Amino acid sequence: MRFLVTGCAGFIGFHLTLRLLKKKHNVYGLDSLNNYYSLKLKKKRLKILLSYKNFFFKKVNLVDYTESKKIISIIRPDVVYHLAAQPGVLYSYKNPLSYRSNNIAATKNLLKIIKKIKIAKLIFTSSSSVYGDHKNHPITENFKLKPKNYYAKTKVVCENLIRRSGIPYVIFRIFTAYGSLGRPDMLFSIMLRRIYKNLDINLYNHGNYLRDFTYIDDVTDILVKAYKKNIERKTINICSSNPVKIKDLCSIMMKILNKKFKINLLKKRKGEMIKTYGSNKELSKIFKKNKFRPINLGISNLINNFTSLERKIKI
Ligand SMILES: NC(=O)c1ccc[n+]([C@@H]2O[C@H](COP(=O)([O-])OP(=O)(O)OC[C@H]3O[C@@H](n4cnc5c(N)ncnc54)[C@H](O)[C@@H]3O)[C@@H](O)[C@H]2O)c1
């Protein structure tokens, strides 16, 4: 079985690839190594992956159809995990073009290429942000999609492109993944960097955002199982279904670090969802997964593994 992981130097792509490599699979990783955030962090992840003999890496931008086709046609993967994307909600207001290229155009190119080589399964990582704000919770997969920002809109477009492609697929809608060597633009990383520098923590929406944080190992656990499960043409939430208020998260961090830090409560920011709280009933039914890492254990792990490189990153 040959696996292709796009976005293998990214946060989730790295953890997924590592898991596949540890299971002795041959994994072909592609990544454009863009500079949305610290290239040093992406290279650090890549160095770990390259220490495995069963890992093969190629730097390629999926927006470049000719180059991508050349490489993927040689790899001839059986299973494709498509994780390469431009993530981030706030940045989608600053640089929408990056989302149009790296999410929509890149996915179109990939679909065109893999349609020709006939793969067994395409596994795509969509986002909880496609749902937007809803009154009722937890959010199940059949809820109306009300994307609030351009990032979420591009994810909806990608989902639809995949559904129409005729390629056997599973789409996962991930609810805020966190874990070691995480994305520096995400809450945990920003908070830890500021705490270690003795700076104040800014909490938007007065700390009342609720997030359904999902530990990275729980995410990759499902992604790895998905290729051999007899499921296709499915869209499934990946979430712990246990939302936490951001201000409560600060209390958890203070306790673990045994350190007090100053918090500034600020107003809500454009495009951000008030509450993410997904249902994982479908996930539990299909994958027989009922246990998810509790947030306090997940955070302690994150803190214990926070590297000196991550402390220094500016974003
Ligand atoms: N992290 C989360 O909580 C979360 C939640 C929901 C969905 N997702 C989705 O999961 C996927 C992975 O997210 P992540 O947090 O690991 O992000 P990431 O930014 O860490 O990883 C994405 C990787 O894709 C690469 N990339 C971007 N455009 C590319 C292109 N055109 N060609 C080749 N490579 C390209 C980047 O260099 C990066 O290494 C994304 O599709 C994201 O939208 C993430």
The ligand as an SDF file (V2000), in Angstrom:
LIG
                    3D

 44 48  0  0  0  0  0  0  0  0999 V2000
   -5.2460   22.4340   12.8540 N   0  0  0  0  0  0  0  0  0  0  0  0
   -6.5630   22.3900   13.0040 C   0  0  0  0  0  0  0  0  0  0  0  0
   -7.1050   22.5460   14.1110 O   0  0  0  0  0  0  0  0  0  0  0  0
   -7.4480   22.1300   11.8100 C   0  0  0  0  0  0  0  0  0  0  0  0
   -8.8340   22.1360   12.0110 C   0  0  0  0  0  0  0  0  0  0  0  0
   -9.6660   21.8730   10.9230 C   0  0  0  0  0  0  0  0  0  0  0  0
   -9.1280   21.5820    9.6890 C   0  0  0  0  0  0  0  0  0  0  0  0
   -7.7740   21.6100    9.5140 N   0  0  0  0  0  0  0  0  0  0  0  0
   -7.2450   21.2940    8.1730 C   0  0  0  0  0  0  0  0  0  0  0  0
   -6.2520   20.2940    8.3090 O   0  0  0  0  0  0  0  0  0  0  0  0
   -5.2320   20.4860    7.3230 C   0  0  0  0  0  0  0  0  0  0  0  0
   -3.8800   20.5950    7.9990 C   0  0  0  0  0  0  0  0  0  0  0  0
   -3.9010   21.7100    8.8830 O   0  0  0  0  0  0  0  0  0  0  0  0
   -2.6550   22.1210    9.7750 P   0  0  0  0  0  0  0  0  0  0  0  0
   -3.1720   22.7290   11.0090 O   0  0  0  0  0  0  0  0  0  0  0  0
   -1.7100   20.9780    9.8490 O   0  0  0  0  0  0  0  0  0  0  0  0
   -2.0270   23.2810    8.8650 O   0  0  0  0  0  0  0  0  0  0  0  0
   -0.4840   23.5680    8.4690 P   0  0  0  0  0  0  0  0  0  0  0  0
   -0.4720   24.9430    7.8910 O   0  0  0  0  0  0  0  0  0  0  0  0
    0.3760   23.3010    9.6370 O   0  0  0  0  0  0  0  0  0  0  0  0
   -0.1950   22.4990    7.3350 O   0  0  0  0  0  0  0  0  0  0  0  0
   -0.5050   22.6880    5.9790 C   0  0  0  0  0  0  0  0  0  0  0  0
    0.7460   22.3730    5.1570 C   0  0  0  0  0  0  0  0  0  0  0  0
    0.3650   22.4340    3.7740 O   0  0  0  0  0  0  0  0  0  0  0  0
    1.4250   23.0460    3.0520 C   0  0  0  0  0  0  0  0  0  0  0  0
    0.8360   23.6570    1.8530 N   0  0  0  0  0  0  0  0  0  0  0  0
    0.0210   24.7390    1.7940 C   0  0  0  0  0  0  0  0  0  0  0  0
   -0.3170   25.0030    0.5220 N   0  0  0  0  0  0  0  0  0  0  0  0
    0.2780   24.0480   -0.2530 C   0  0  0  0  0  0  0  0  0  0  0  0
    0.3050   23.7820   -1.6570 C   0  0  0  0  0  0  0  0  0  0  0  0
   -0.3040   24.5790   -2.5140 N   0  0  0  0  0  0  0  0  0  0  0  0
    1.0170   22.7210   -2.0980 N   0  0  0  0  0  0  0  0  0  0  0  0
    1.6950   21.9000   -1.2230 C   0  0  0  0  0  0  0  0  0  0  0  0
    1.7100   22.1260    0.1110 N   0  0  0  0  0  0  0  0  0  0  0  0
    1.0130   23.1830    0.5960 C   0  0  0  0  0  0  0  0  0  0  0  0
    2.0320   24.0620    4.0120 C   0  0  0  0  0  0  0  0  0  0  0  0
    3.3770   24.3700    3.6950 O   0  0  0  0  0  0  0  0  0  0  0  0
    1.8790   23.3480    5.3560 C   0  0  0  0  0  0  0  0  0  0  0  0
    3.0750   22.6860    5.7150 O   0  0  0  0  0  0  0  0  0  0  0  0
   -5.6340   21.7290    6.5510 C   0  0  0  0  0  0  0  0  0  0  0  0
   -6.3560   21.3290    5.4150 O   0  0  0  0  0  0  0  0  0  0  0  0
   -6.5510   22.4700    7.5170 C   0  0  0  0  0  0  0  0  0  0  0  0
   -7.4560   23.2970    6.8380 O   0  0  0  0  0  0  0  0  0  0  0  0
   -6.9240   21.8910   10.5470 C   0  0  0  0  0  0  0  0  0  0  0  0
  1  2  1  0
  2  3  2  0
  2  4  1  0
  4  5  1  0
  4 44  2  0
  5  6  2  0
  6  7  1  0
  7  8  2  0
  8  9  1  0
  8 44  1  0
  9 10  1  0
  9 42  1  0
 10 11  1  0
 11 12  1  0
 11 40  1  0
 12 13  1  0
 13 14  1  0
 14 15  2  0
 14 16  1  0
 14 17  1  0
 17 18  1  0
 18 19  2  0
 18 20  1  0
 18 21  1  0
 21 22  1  0
 22 23  1  0
 23 24  1  0
 23 38  1  0
 24 25  1  0
 25 26  1  0
 25 36  1  0
 26 27  1  0
 26 35  1  0
 27 28  2  0
 28 29  1  0
 29 30  1  0
 29 35  2  0
 30 31  1  0
 30 32  2  0
 32 33  1  0
 33 34  2  0
 34 35  1  0
 36 37  1  0
 36 38  1  0
 38 39  1  0
 40 41  1  0
 40 42  1  0
 42 43  1  0
M  CHG  2   8   1  16  -1
M  END
$$$$
